[in-house]
């Protein structure tokens, strides 16, 4: 075999191998179907429900469900989508009260903790309970008007 023939044969072999490699790279890989993993929404499936209750009227019409849940090591008070209270009070707060039946008016500062300002007068809401609060020390959740020291409504927790 002459050197030019050897060179031509080697070059042709390299071109064929290169073409095969290029075609292989252009092919679409076959996808392997896997079962989809389902990740539960933390709000729809809390890790642990500690207590539940339903709001009743005190000073103003108040209704809806409430629950305390533990999620990722933190406690939250969750007010349900069916929650509704009057919009007639200034400075409405969401509180935890020590007993199951808070007074309609005149609650004492030592008997409650404030979780936060009421976010809205109806619908689902969520309030974090700080880690230094033992939820077992509280018998109810309430909507409370700080300015007039009036309980709009409350829910016994159990």
N, C-alpha and C positions, 0 to 999 in steps of 0.2 A: 504494500500500500504506500502510495506516495504521500509525502508530508502534506500536500495541499488537500488530498482526499481525506487524510486523517483529520486535518483541521476542519474541513467542511462537515464531516460526520460528527465530530465533537460539538461543533457549533449547533448543528441540527438537533442533537440530543439535548443540549442545554435549553434550546428554544422550546422543545416539546415539554420538558420537565417544568419550565417556567410557565408555559401556557396552562398546563394541568394545575399547577399551584394557584395561578391567577383565577382560573375557573372555580376552583374549590373555595377560594376566598369570597367569591361573588355569590355563592349559593346561600340561600336563606336557611338558617338552622331550623330544625324542627322543634317547635315549642313543646315542652312537656307540661301538660295541664296538672296543676296541683290544686288541692282543696283550698279554697280561700280561708284565711284565718279570720275569725270573728273577734273583734275587740269591743267589749261592752262599753257603752257610754257610762262614765262615772255617775252622772245624774240619774240615769234610768235604772241602774243596778248598783246601789251603794254596797260597800263591803259588809256593812252591819247596821241594822236599824236598832237603835237603843230604846226609843220610845215614840209613841204616836199620840195624837189627840185631834179634837175638832173644836174650832173656835165657836164661842157663844157670845151673845150680846152682854155687855156690862152697861156702859154709858151710851154707846152708839151701836147700831146694827153692825155686827161683824160675824162672818161665817167662813168656813173652809177648813181644809185639813192641814196639819202640820206634823212634822216628824223630826227627830234628832237622829242623825246618821254619823257613823264613823267611816272615813274614807282616807286611805293612805296615812293613817295615824292621826288624823285631825277630825274634830267634831264639827258638825254643821247643823244649823236649824234650817230646815227646808219648808217653805210655805207652799202649799199646793196651787195648782192652776185654778182651782175653784175658790180661792181666797177672795174675799171682798170686805172692805170696811168703808166707813164714812170718810168723806174728804173734808169734813167740817172742823178739823182741828189743826192748829199750828204745831209744829215741832213734834210730830208723831215718831215714837221710838218703838223698836222691837226689844222686848226685855224677857229675861227669865226671872220668874218670881219664886220665892222659896216655898210657898204653900200652893195647894191645888186650886184654891179660890181666892185670888187677890181681891182686895176691896175695890169698890167702884171709884172711890176717891181717897186721897190722903195716904198713899203708900209711903212707907219709910225707906230712906235711902239704904239702910242696912238689909232690907228684905229683897232686893233685886239687883241684877246687873244689866247694863245696856249692851245689846249686841250690835246695834246700829240704828241709824235713821231709817224709817220705813221707806223703801225704795219706790213703791207705787201703791195705789189704793186697791188694786186688784191684780190677780194673776200670780204666777210662780215667782218666788224669790228665794235667795239663799244667803245665810249669814254665818260667818265663821265664828265658832266659839273658841276663845283663846285656851291654850293648853293648861293654864293655871286654874280653870274652872272645872269643878267636879259636877257634871250634869246630874248626878244622883242627888245632889243637894237642893234641886229645884223641882217643884211640883207642877209648874205651869209656864207656858209662854204667853205673852200678852202684847197687845198693841196699846201703848200708853202715851198720853199727851203730857209732855214734861211741863209745858207752860202752865197748865191748869191742874196738874197732878190728877188726871182723870184716866181711868182704864176704859178704853173703848170696847175691848173684847178680850177674851182669854181662852186658852185651851188647856185643859187638864192633861198632863203628860203621864202616860202609863204604858 
